[in-house]
Amino acid sequence: MQDNTIVTYIKNVLENLPTDWLNLTTHRLDIYKEELAKTEFLEQFENLYNSTNFNATALNELPTAYDYIRLGHPLSSVLEWTIANLNGLKPDNVISFSSVTIPILAILRTNLLAKKNSLILYTNELPEFFNTEIVKNVYGYTFETKKIENLEDIPDFDGSTILFTEQENICNFDLTPTIDFFINAYADLGSILVVKGSENDSYISAIQHVRRRETIAMTPVNTLIALQQLVGNVVIPTYNTEADKTSVLKTITEITNTNTKAVVGSSGLSIQYAIVMGLIDHALENHKGHAIKIIVPPNCYGGTNDQARRVAACLDNVEVLDLPVDGDNDMVKSIDIVLEKVAAEDAVPYIIAEIPTNPRVEVPDLVKLEEVLSKQRVNSSGSNAIAPVFILDQTFCPNVHFLGDNDMLASVKTIAYVSGSKFPSGGKCTAGYCTANTKAAPLMDKIALHIQLCDNEATALQLEILAAQMPSMNQRISDAYKNTREFVSFIEENLPHAKINFVSEELASQGFTPSVFSLDLPTKGATDEEREAYKRALNLKLINLMITEIPTESKYCVSYGQLKGCYWTIPATSTQGTTKEGDKDYIARVAVSPKLDLELHKKVFSDFIQEL
């Protein structure tokens, strides 16, 4: 009876689905508590269930489940709640993925660090692209695999047992008591992981963090299909995937001025993970016995920083080195210092950096950058050191040509990647892409291999969205920059004591036309602590005023590059969430779109100035 009640309620919810649950990639931070991600949403959702309330308005007023759909969203939370309740579990024990292989990798990673054995059982076949030798040799995971004909064939095992099954009804679980982890997979949707037994509850946060850093949650449209399957009312959309992919790859080639075939992934971090693991794979084959150094700015986007350290935690021959790039630090000098150190150790250097930097929006001297990256160094034995690979996050300025044969980094092995939830899709999906210059082109095969192994390629809908949005990307970048420059000039004129980090007119003339700037508001107080506290309170006051006075356009949100509106955030409490406290930036970051009521934003900002 309980099962029928739940299924009937979910069917009614789907008929009254808020449109934002399907269409938004980023949600409001002002109605979101990160420490209660998913929990607060589900508590109030369950209240609606208990009162049989599936009114669209009530559903729409639920608090933000996750701030970003890459991490999870209302529909993934509802799917997980439903499966949990149908099987007598807690919602935390059910985790959905866009990937069919990452949940396996997440368990293997946790057991590696815990020095615990893993047995992967499967009833039909493991995914074709799940190469067990690469997972063992490159990712460092240890495990056994065994095919079983039925659930009575499960052997005794000292460690964790994982049952992987592929089936069309992805929500249907037969929770055999002797299994620790159940993974139902369906190639077109993704997978759903059930963590069984209180003794395995300690895995949940670690697995959630893998979903946060190395992949994405099952996408809203695919989650909807899974829920429709559950209630017996499925509608399968159709896509022209091959045509969309061909169009996207052609557009990337044109925008980046390269001839290298790009790789398109489910998110920017999915792409970055494939780059890092692909390069490690390449180094193990081509630089046997050499240590690998991943060189990362300590205050860059938290996902980039955290992911690199998570990879290093699993592999004895990989280490993360800090690369100070912002404020009083110069990227070029920092790279020179760290590459000399790496050369002396005869290690393999992989540098990850953002240009312009985030959140200070700084661009290094590109001539000197190319010189320092292409400089021939020697190791402690006097032999030539291994040349670096420069991994460039150019999400702020995906229109700038770094990779062409006559462009600024032509002499350096360079891979560039972009988060597609920004300008490429206009905020309509999370997909990202990467490509390389001629010198680094041979590395792309390894990157493609690992995006496939992790099943982190862009989904059909993501490719459709990119195919529609990317042709207009450069024009949107241009229009958004004009609005941003006008807004920055207005603030400079009316609040001259504020410190604004934005590109100079000279850099803009070279093609660096971001639509993001950071704002360090003027402060006061007798001590450093008082001045910092005043500034932080002022940041929030400004953001709250903008989103309250302009609710249709201004949003407290982490993203940028959207088609319309203005996005406000404080990097220290959002994009730098896992960054070390001393490296965080408690400033306001403002992202301006090509379409917004700029005069209204100026007026509200003027009102803010009057209250200072």
VEXBAPA-80856 format. One record per atom (N, C-alpha, C): residue in one letter; y, z, x. Coordinates in steps of 0.2 Angstrom, whole numbers, plus 5000, padded with zeros to 4 digits. Example, Ala and Ser with C-alpha at 12.3 -4.5 7.8 and 13.67 -1.06 7.14 Angstrom:
! residues 2
a497250395066
a497850395062
a498450395066
s498950355064
s499550365068
s500050395064
END
This chain:
! residues 612
m499450005004
m500050005000
m500650005004
q500650045010
q501250055014
q501349985017
d500849945019
d500849885023
d501249835018
n501049835012
n501349785007
n502049805006
t502249865006
t502949885005
t503349865011
i503049865017
i503449845023
i503549775023
v503049735021
v503049665021
v503549635016
t503449665010
t503949645005
t504649655007
y504849715010
y505449735012
y505749685017
i505349665022
i505549615027
i505649555024
k505249535019
k505349465016
k506049465013
n506249515009
n506949525006
n507449525011
v507349555017
v507849555022
v507949485025
l507449445026
l507449385028
l507849335023
e507849355017
e508149315012
e508949325012
n509049385015
n509749405015
n510049415022
l509749375026
l509949385033
l510649365035
p511049415039
p511649405041
p511649345046
t512149305045
t512149245049
t512249255057
d512649315058
d512749335065
d512049355069
w511549375065
w510949395068
w510549335071
l510749275069
l510449215072
l510849185077
n511549185076
n512049145080
n512349185085
l512449245085
l512849275090
l512449295097
t512749275102
t512449295109
t512649365112
t513249375110
t513549445112
t513849485106
h513749545107
h513949585101
h514549635103
r514849675099
r515349715100
r515149775104
l515549795109
l515449855113
l515749915109
d516249905105
d516549965102
d516049995097
i515549965095
i515049995090
i514349995093
y514350005099
y513750005103
y513750065108
k513150095108
k513050155113
k512450135117
e512550115123
e512050085127
e511450135128
e511550195128
e510950245129
e510550245122
l510850225117
l510450225110
l510250145108
a510250105113
a510050035112
a509450035108
k509449995103
k508949985098
k508850045093
t508850105096
t508750165092
t509150175087
e509850175088
e510350185083
e510250135077
f510250075079
f510150015074
f509550035070
l508950045073
l508350055069
l508350115065
e508750175067
e508750235063
e509150215056
q509650175057
q510050155051
q509650105047
f509350055050
f508850005047
f508350045043
e508050095046
e507550125042
e507750165036
n508450185036
n508750225031
n508850165025
l508950105027
l509050055022
l508350045019
y507850035023
y507150025021
y506950085016
n507050145017
n506850205013
n507250205006
s507850175006
s508150165000
s508050094997
t507650054999
t507549984997
t508149944996
n508549955002
n509249915002
n509149865007
f509149805004
f509149745009
f509749695007
n510249735005
n510949695003
n511249665010
a511449605010
a511749575016
a512249605019
t512749635015
t513249675017
t513049735021
a512549775018
a512249835021
a511949815028
l511649765028
l511249735034
l511849725040
n512349685037
n512849665042
n513249725045
e513249785042
e513649835044
e513249885049
l512649865050
l512249905055
l512549905062
p512449955066
p512749955072
p512449905077
t512749885082
t512449845087
t511849865090
a511349825090
a510649845093
a510649845100
y510849785103
y511049775110
y511649735111
d512049745116
d512649715117
d512549635118
y511949615120
y511849545123
y511149525121
i511049465118
i510349455115
i509849435120
r510049425127
r509649425132
r509149485132
l509549545131
l509149605131
l508749625125
g508949595119
g508749615113
g509249605108
h509049605101
h509549595096
h509249615089
p509649615084
p509449645078
p508749615076
l508649555076
l507949525074
l507449545078
s507549545085
s506949575089
s506749645088
s507349685086
s507249755084
s506849765078
v507049725073
v506649725066
v505949705067
l505849645071
l505149625072
l504749685076
e505049715081
e504649765084
e504549825079
w505049845075
w504949895071
w504349885066
t504349825063
t503849805058
t503149805061
i503049775067
i502349785070
i502149855071
a502649895074
a502549965075
a502349995069
n502649995064
n502550025057
n501850005054
l501749945055
l501049915052
l500449945056
n500649965062
n500049985066
n500050065068
g500550095065
g500550165066
g500850185073
l501350145075
l501550155082
l502350175082
k502650195087
k503350205088
k503650135089
p504250115087
p504550055088
p504650035096
d504750095100
d504850085107
d504250055110
n503650065107
n502950045110
n502849965109
v503349935105
v503249865104
v503849825107
i503749775112
i504249745115
i504049665115
s504549625113
s504449555112
s504849515118
f504549465120
f504749425126
f504849355124
s505249315127
s505249245126
s504749215131
s504549245136
s504049225141
s503349255138
v502849215140
v502149235139
v501849265145
t502149265151
t501849295157
t502249355159
i502849355158
i503249415161
i502949485158
p502749495152
p502449555151
p501849575155
i501449525157
i500949545162
i501249565168
l501749525171
l502049545177
l502449615177
a502649625171
a503049695170
a502549755171
i501949745168
i501449795169
i501149795176
l501049745179
l500849735186
l501349765191
r501949755190
r502549785194
r502549865194
t502449885188
t502449955187
t501849995190
n501249955190
n500649985193
n500649975200
l501049925203
l501149915210
l501449975213
l502049995210
l502450055212
l502050115211
a501650125206
a501250185205
a500550185209
k500450125212
k499850125216
k499250135211
k499250095206
k498750105201
k498450035200
n497750035198
n497349965197
n497549935190
s497449875190
s497549835184
s497049785183
l496749775177
l496249735175
l496549695169
i496649625170
i496849575165
i496249545161
l496149565155
l495649535151
l495949475146
y495549425145
y495749375141
y495149345137
t495349325131
t494849295127
t494749225127
n495249185129
n495149115129
n495349085136
e495949085138
e496149065144
e496849105146
l496949115152
l497649135154
l498049075154
p498749085154
p499149025154
p499048985160
e499048925159
e498948875165
e499348885171
f499948905170
f500448915175
f500448985178
f500049025176
f499949095179
f499549085185
n499849075190
n499449065196
n499249125200
t498649155199
t498449215201
t498549225209
e498449175213
e498549185220
e499249195222
i499749155218
i500449165220
i500649235217
v500449255212
v500649315209
v500449375214
k499849365217
k499649415222
k500049405229
n500049345231
n500349335238
n501149335238
v501449315233
v502149315233
v502449375230
y502249395224
y502549445220
y502249515223
g501649515226
g501449575229
g500949615225
y500849585219
y500449625214
y499649625215
t499349675214
t498649675214
t498249685208
f497749645206
f497449655199
f496749615199
e496449625194
e495749585193
e495849555186
t495449495185
t495449465179
t494749455177
k494649455170
k493949445167
k494049415160
k493649365159
k493649335153
k493149365149
i493249385142
i492749415138
i492649375132
e492149375129
e491949335123
e492149375116
n492149445116
n492349485111
n492549555113
l492849595109
l493149655111
l492549705113
e491949695111
e491449735113
e491249735120
d491449675124
d491349665131
d491749695136
i492249745133
i492649775138
i492349825143
p492449815149
p492049855154
p492449915155
d492149965158
d492450025160
d492850005167
f493450035167
f493950025173
f494350075174
d494450095181
d494850145183
d495550115184
g495950115179
g496650095180
g496850065173
s497350025173
s497649995166
s497249935164
t497049935158
t496749875155
t497249835151
i497349765152
i497849725148
i497449675145
l497549665138
l497149615134
l497649565132
f497549505135
f497949445134
f497649395129
t497949385123
t497649335118
t498249285116
e498049225115
e498449175113
e498249155105
q498749165101
q498549155094
q499149135090
e499049095084
e499649075080
e499949125077
n499549175074
n499849235071
n500049285076
i500649285079
i500749325085
i500849395083
c500949415076
c501049485074
c500449515073
n499849485073
n499249515071
n498849545077
f498849615077
f498549655082
f497949685080
d497449685084
d496749725083
d496749775089
l497049835088
l497149885093
l496549925095
t496149895099
t495449925101
t495649985105
p495350045104
p495550105107
p495550105115
t495050065118
t494950065125
t495450025129
i495949985126
i496349945129
i497049985129
d497449975135
d498050005136
d498649965134
f498649895135
f499149855134
f498849795130
f499149775125
f498949715121
f499549665121
i499449605123
i499949545123
i499649495119
n500049485113
n499949425109
n500449365111
a500149305113
a500649255115
a500549195111
y501049155110
y501049095107
y501649055110
a501448995113
a501848965118
a502548945115
d502548925109
d503248905107
d503648955105
l503449015104
l503849075102
l503949125108
g503449145112
g503449195117
g502849235116
s503049305117
s502449355117
s502749415114
i502249455112
i502349525109
i501849575113
l502149625116
l501749675120
l501749735116
v501149765115
v501049835112
v500849885118
v501149935119
v500949985123
v500550045119
k499950055121
k499550095117
k499350165120
g499450215117
g499250285120
g499850315123
s499850385121
s500450425124
s500450425131
e499850415134
e499750415142
e500150355145
n500250305141
n500650245144
n501350245142
d501650295138
d502350295136
d502750285142
s502550315148
s503050315154
s503150235156
y502750195154
y502850125156
y503450085152
i503550115146
i504050085142
i504650065145
s505050115148
s505650105150
s505650055156
a505150055160
a505050005166
a504949935163
i504549925158
i504449865155
i505049835152
q505449875148
q506049855145
q506549835151
h506549865157
h506949845162
h506849785165
v506149765165
v505949695167
v506249645162
r506149665156
r506449615151
r507249605152
r507549665154
r508249665155
r508449625161
r508049625166
r508249595172
r507949525175
e507349515172
e506949455175
e506849405169
t507049415163
t506849375158
t507349385152
i507149365146
i507549385140
i507049405135
a507349435130
a506949445123
a506749385120
m506249385115
m506149335111
m506749315108
t506949245107
t507549225105
t507649235097
p508249245095
p508349255087
p507949205083
v507949145084
v507649095080
v506849095081
n506649115086
n505949125087
n505649185084
t506049235085
t505949305081
t505849295074
l506349255071
l506349235064
l505749205062
i505449155066
i504849115064
i504249165064
a504249215069
a503749265070
a503749305063
l504349325061
l504349365055
l504149325049
q504349265049
q504149225043
q503449215043
q503049205049
q502349205049
q502049275046
l502349325047
l502149395045
l502149395037
v502649365034
v502749375027
v502449315023
g502249265027
g501849205024
g502349155022
n502949145025
n503449105023
n503749065028
v503349035033
v503649005039
v503948945038
v504448935042
v504848865042
v504948845049
i504548795052
i504548775059
i505148725060
p505648745064
p506148685065
p505848635070
t506148575070
t505948525074
t506548505079
y506348485085
y506748475090
y506648405094
n507148375097
n506948315101
n507048345109
t506548385110
t506548425117
t506648375123
e506248325123
e506248285129
e506948245130
a507148225124
a507848185124
a508348235126
d508348295123
d508848345125
d508848365132
k508248375135
k508148395142
k508448345147
t508248285145
t508548225149
t509248225149
s509548235143
s510248235142
s510648295146
v510348355146
v510548405150
v510548395157
l509948375160
l509948365167
l510348305169
k510548255165
k510948205167
k511648235167
t511848275163
t512548305162
t512648355168
i512148395170
i512148435176
i512348395182
t511948345183
t512048295189
t512748275189
e513048255183
e513748225183
e514248285185
i514148345182
i514648395183
i514548425190
t513948425193
t513948455199
t514048405205
n514048345204
n514148295209
n513548295214
t512948295211
t512348295215
t511848245212
n511348235216
n510748195214
n510048235213
t510148295214
t509548345214
t509348365207
k508748355206
k508548375199
k508648445198
a508948465192
a509148535191
a508548575188
v508548635187
v508048675184
v508448715178
v508248715172
v508548745167
v508148805164
g508448865164
g508048925162
g508248955156
s507949015154
s508149045148
s508749085148
s508949105155
s509549145156
s509749135163
g510449155164
g510649155171
g510149195176
l509949255173
l509549305177
l508849275178
s508649235173
s507949205174
s507949155179
i508549115180
i508649065185
i508649105192
q509049155192
q509149185198
q508449215201
y508049245196
y507449265198
y506949215201
a506949155198
a506649095200
a506849075207
i507549075208
i507749055215
i507549105220
v507649175219
v507449225224
v506649225225
m506249215220
m505549215221
m505349145224
g505649095222
g505449035225
g505649025233
l506249055235
l506449065242
l505949105246
i505749165243
i505249205246
i504649175247
d504349135242
d503749095243
d503849045249
h504449005249
h504548965254
h504548995261
a504849055261
a504949085268
a504249115270
l503749135266
l503149155267
l502749095270
e502849035268
e502548975270
e502848945277
n503448955277
n503848915283
n504048965288
h504149025287
h504349075292
h503949135292
k503249125293
k502749175293
k502949235298
g502849295296
g502949355300
g503749375301
h504149335298
h504849355298
h505049395292
a505449445293
a505749485288
a506249445284
i506349455277
i506749425273
i507349465271
k507949445271
k508549485270
k508949455264
i508949485258
i509349465253
i510049495253
i510549455254
i511249485256
i511649475249
v511949535247
v512249535240
v512849575240
p513349555237
p513949605236
p513749665232
p513949725234
p513749785231
p514149795224
n514649755223
n515049765217
n514949705212
c514549655214
c514449595210
c514149615203
y514049565199
y513749575192
y513149625193
g513049675189
g512549725190
g511849695190
g511749645185
g511049615185
g510849575191
t511349545195
t511249515201
t511049565206
n511449615207
n511349675212
n510649705210
d510549725204
d509949765202
d509349725203
q509349665201
q508749615202
q508549615209
a509049595214
a508849585221
a508549655223
r508749715222
r508449775224
r507749785221
r507649765215
r507049775212
r506549725215
v506749665217
v506249625221
v506049655227
a506549685231
a506449715238
a506049775237
a506049815231
a505649875231
a504949855230
c504749795229
c504049775228
c503749745234
l504149725239
l503949685245
l504149715251
d503649735255
d503849765262
d504249725266
n504149665266
n504549615271
n505249595268
v505449625262
v506049605260
v506549665259
e507149655261
e507649705261
e508349675259
v508749715255
v509349705253
v509949725257
l510349685259
l510949705263
l511549695259
d512049745260
d512749735257
d513149685260
l513549655255
l514049605258
l514749615254
p515149655257
p515749675254
p516249615254
v516449595248
v516849535247
v517549545244
d517649595240
d518249605236
d518749655239
g519349655236
g519849695238
g520049685246
d519949745250
d520149735257
d519649705261
n519149685258
n518549645262
n518649575261
d518549535266
d518549465266
d517849435266
m517649395262
m516949365261
m516749335268
v517149295271
v516949255276
v516849305282
k517249355284
k517149405289
k516549445288
s516449465281
s515849505280
s515149465281
i515149395279
i514649355280
i514449345288
d514949335291
d514949325299
d514549385302
i514849445300
i514549505303
i513749515301
v513649505294
v512949515292
v512449465295
l512749405295
l512249355298
l512149365305
e512549385309
e512449405316
e511949465317
k511949505312
k511449565312
k510749535310
v510749485305
v510149465303
v509849415308
a510249375312
a510049335317
a509749375323
a510049435325
a509749475330
a509049495328
e508949505322
e508249525320
e507749475319
d508049415319
d507649345318
d507349345311
a507749365306
a507549375299
a507749315296
v507549305289
v507749245285
v508349275280
p508949245281
p509449265277
p509549225271
y509549255265
y509749225258
y510349265256
i510949225255
i511549255253
i511649235245
i511749295241
i511949275234
i512749305234
a513149255231
a513849275231
a514149235225
e514649265222
e515049235216
e515649205219
i515849145217
i516449115218
i516749075212
p517349105209
p517749165211
p517249225210
t517549275214
t517149345213
t517249375207
n516849415205
n516849455198
n516949525200
p517449565198
p517949545193
p518549525196
r518649525202
r519349515206
r519549445206
v519149395204
v519349325203
v519649305210
e519249315215
e519549295222
e519149235225
v519449195228
v519149135231
v519249135239
p518649135243
p518749135250
p519049075253
d519249075259
d519449015263
d518848975263
l518748915260
l518148875259
l517948845266
v518548825270
v518348785276
v518048835281
k518348895281
k518048955285
k517348975283
l517248975276
l516648995273
l516048945276
e516248875275
e515748825278
e515648835285
e516148855289
e516048865296
e515648915298
v515748975294
v515349035296
v514649025294
l514448995288
l513848985286
l513448935290
s513748885293
s513448825296
s513348845304
k513748895306
k513748915313
k512948925316
q512848895321
q512148905324
q512148975328
r511749025326
r511649085329
r511049095333
v510949135337
v510349145341
v510049215340
n509449225340
n509049285339
n509049325346
s508749385346
s508749425352
s508449395358
s507949345356
s507649315362
s508049255365
g508549235362
g508949185364
g508749115360
s508349115356
s508149055352
s508549055346
n508548985343
n508948975337
n508749025331
a509249055328
a509049095322
a508949055316
i508649085311
i508449045305
i509149035301
a509248975299
a509848965295
a509848995288
p510449015286
p510449045279
p510448995274
v510249025268
v510248985262
v510849025258
f511348985255
f511849015252
f511749005244
i511649055240
i511449055233
i512149065230
l512449015227
l513149025224
l513049035216
d513349085214
d513449095207
d514149075205
q514149015202
q514848985200
q514948985193
t514749035190
t514849045182
t515549035180
f515949065184
f516649065182
f516948995183
c516748955187
c517048885188
c516448835189
p516048825184
p515548775185
p515748705186
n516348695185
n516648625186
n516848605193
v516848655197
v517048645204
v516448615208
h516648565212
h516148525216
h516048565223
f515448595223
f515248625230
f514648585233
l514348545229
l513648525232
l513548455234
g514048415232
g514048335234
g514048325241
d513848265243
d513748255250
d514348255254
n514948245251
n515548255254
n515948315251
d515648365248
d515948415246
d515948475251
m516248535249
m516448585253
m515848625257
l515348625254
l514748655257
l514148615259
a514348545260
a513848495261
a513348515267
s513648545272
s513348555278
s512848625278
v512948655273
v512548725272
v512048715266
k511448745268
k510948745262
k511148785257
t511348745251
t511648785246
t511348775239
i511148825235
i510948815228
i511448855224
a511648815219
a512148845214
a511848855207
y512048905204
y511748925197
y512348945193
v512248935186
v512748955181
v512348985175
s512649035173
s512449065167
s512649025161
g512149005157
g512348955152
g512648985145
s512649055145
s512949085139
s513649085139
k513949055145
k514649055146
k514848985144
f515148945149
f515448885147
f514948835145
p514348825148
p513948775147
p513748765139
s513648825136
s513448825129
s514048845124
g514548875127
g515148895124
g514948965120
g514448995123
g514249065120
g513749055115
k513448995114
k512948985108
k512249005110
c512049005117
c511449025119
c511449055126
t510849085128
t510949115135
t510649075141
a510449015139
a510148975145
a510548965151
g510248955157
g510648945163
g510348885167
y510648865172
y510348815176
y510548825183
c510148785188
c510348785195
c510148715198
t510548695203
t510348635207
t510548655214
a510448605218
a510548615225
a510848545228
n511248565234
n511448505238
n510848465242
t511048415245
t510548375248
t510148415253
k510448465257
k510148505262
k509648555259
a509748575253
a509348625250
a508848595245
a508948535244
a508548495239
a507748515239
p507548515245
p506748525246
p506548595243
l507048645242
l506848705240
l506748705232
m507048655229
m507048655222
m506348655219
d505848625222
d505148625220
d504848695219
k505048735224
k504748805223
k505148845218
i505748835217
i506148865211
i505848845204
a505748775204
a505448755198
a504748785197
l504348795202
l503648825201
l503748895198
h504248935201
h504249005199
h504549015192
i505048965190
i505248965183
i504748955178
q504248915180
q503648895176
q503148955176
l503048985182
l502549035182
l502749095178
c503449105178
c503649165174
c503849145167
d503649085165
d503749055158
d504549065156
n504949055161
n505649065159
n506049005159
e505748945157
e506148885156
e506548895149
a507048855149
a507448855143
a507048835137
t507148865131
t506848855125
t507048785122
a506748765117
a506948695114
a507648705111
l507748755107
l508448765104
l508948775109
q508848805115
q509248815120
q509448745123
l508948705124
l509148635127
l509548595122
e509348605115
e509748565110
e510448585110
i510548655111
i511248675111
i511648655117
l511348655123
l511648635129
l511748555129
a511348515126
a511448445126
a512048435121
a512148475116
a512748465112
a513348485115
q513348545119
q513948575121
q514148555128
m513748535133
m513948525140
m514348465141
p514348415137
p514748355138
p515548375138
s515648425134
s516348445133
s516548505137
m516148525141
m516248585145
m516848585150
n516948525153
n517548525158
n518148525154
q518248495149
q518848495145
q518948565142
r518448595140
r518548665137
r518748715143
i518548705149
i518748745155
i519448735156
s519648665156
s520348655157
s520848685152
d520648675145
d521048705140
d521048785140
a520548815142
a520448885142
a520948915148
y520948875154
y521348895159
y522048895158
k522248845154
k522948835152
k523148895148
n522748915143
n522948975139
n522949035144
t522449045148
t522449105153
t523049105157
r523249045160
r523849045165
r524449075161
e524549045155
e525049065150
e525049135149
f524449165147
f524449235146
f524549285152
v524349265158
v524449295164
v525149295166
s525549235165
s526249235166
s526649275162
f526449285155
f526749325151
f526749395153
i526149415155
i526049485157
i526449505163
e526449455168
e526749465174
e527549475173
e527749435168
e528449445167
e528649505163
n528249525158
n528449585154
n528149645156
l527649645161
l527349715163
l527249705171
p527849695175
p527749675182
p527449725186
h527349785184
h527049845188
h526249835187
a526049795183
a525349795182
a525049745188
k524449755191
k524149715196
k523649665192
i523749605193
i523349555190
i522949515195
n522349515194
n521849475199
n521749405195
f522049355198
f521949285195
f522049235201
v521749175200
v521849125205
v522549105206
s522749085212
s523449065213
s523548995210
e524148975209
e524248905207
e523948855212
e523948875219
e523748825224
e522948815223
l522648875222
l521848865221
l521748825214
a522148835209
a522048805203
a522148725204
s522548705209
s522648635210
s522048605214
q521648655217
q521048635220
q520448625216
g520548645209
g520048645204
g519748705202
f519948765205
f519748835203
f520148855197
t519948835191
t520248855185
t519848895180
p519748965182
p519349005178
p519849025172
s519449055167
s519849085161
s519749155161
v519649185166
v519549265167
v520049295172
f520349345170
f520749385174
f520649455174
s520749495179
s520749565178
s521349595179
l521449655175
l522149685174
l522049755176
d522449775181
d522449845184
d523149875181
l523149915176
l523749935172
l524049985176
p524749985176
p525150045179
p524950105177
t524950155181
t524750225179
t525250275182
k525050335180
k525550395182
k525050455183
g525350505186
g525050575187
g525150595194
a525050665195
a525150695201
a524650695206
t524050675204
t523450675209
t523050605207
d522650585212
d522250525211
d521850535205
e521550595204
e521150605198
e521550595192
e522150625191
e522550615185
e522750535184
r522950505190
r523150435189
r522550395187
e521950405190
e521350365188
e521150385180
a521150445178
a521050465171
a521550425166
y522150425168
y522650395164
y522550325163
k522350295169
k522250215169
k521650205165
r521150245165
r520550225161
r520650235154
a521050285152
a521250295145
a521650235142
l522150215147
l522550155145
l522150095144
n521650085148
n521250025147
n520950025140
l520650075138
l520350085131
l520850075126
k521450105127
k521950105122
k522150025121
l522249985126
l522449915126
l521849885122
i521249885124
i520749855121
i520649865114
n520749935112
n520649955105
n521249925101
l521849925104
l522349895100
l522249815099
m522049775104
m521949705103
m521349695098
i520849725098
i520249715093
i520449735086
t520849785086
t521049815079
t521549765076
e522049745080
e522549705077
e522349625076
i521949605080
i521649535080
i520949535079
p520649565074
p519949565074
p519549505073
t519849455071
t519549385070
t519449345077
e519849375082
e519849335088
e519749385094
s520049435095
s519949485100
s519349525099
k518949535104
k518249565104
k518149605110
y517849665109
y517649705115
y516949685117
c516949645122
c516349615123
c516249595131
v515649585133
v515549575140
v515649495142
s515649455138
s515549385139
s516249345140
y516149275142
y516749235142
y516449165142
g516949115141
g516749045141
g516549025134
q516749075129
q516549055122
q517049005119
l516848975113
l517248915111
l517948945108
k517949005106
k518649025103
k518649105104
g519249135104
g519349205104
g519549225111
c519549295112
c519749325118
c519349385119
y519049395124
y518549445126
y518749495131
w518649555129
w518949615133
w518349655135
t518349685142
t517849725144
t518149765150
i517749815152
i517849855158
i517249855162
p517249815167
p516649795171
p516249855173
a516549915175
a516249975177
a515750005171
t515949985165
t515550015160
t515149965156
s515149895159
s514749845156
s514349805161
t514649755164
t514349705168
t514149745175
q514449795177
q514249835183
q513849895181
g513449895176
g513149955173
g512649985178
t512349945182
t511849975187
t512149975194
t512749955195
t513149955202
t513250035204
k513250045210
k513350115213
k514050135211
e514150195209
e514750215206
e515350205210
g515350215217
g515850195221
g516150125221
d515650085219
d515850015220
d516049985213
k516150025208
k516250005201
k517049985200
d517249945196
d517949925194
d518149955188
y518550005187
y518750025181
y519449995179
i519349935178
i519949895176
i519749855170
a520249825167
a520149785161
a520049705163
r519449675161
r519349605162
r519449575156
v519849515156
v520049485150
v519749405151
a519449385146
a519249315146
a519549275140
v519849225141
v520249185136
v519849115135
s519849105129
s519549035127
s519948985126
p519748925125
p520148865124
p520548865117
k520248905112
k520548905105
k520648975103
l521348995103
l521449065101
l522249065099
d522449115095
d523149125093
d523449155099
l523749125104
l523949155110
l524649185108
e525049165104
e525649195102
e525549265099
l525049265095
l524849335092
l524649385097
h524249355102
h524049405108
h524649425112
k525049385113
k525649405116
k526049455113
k526149445106
k526449495102
k526149565102
v525449565101
v525149635101
v525249665108
f525149625114
f525249655120
f525949675121
s526449645118
s527149675119
s527149735115
d526849745109
d526849805106
d526549865110
f526049845114
f525649895119
f526149915124
i526549865127
i527049885132
i527549935129
q527749925123
q528249965120
q528050035120
e527450045119
e527150115118
e527050145125
l527150115130
l527050145137
l527550195139
END
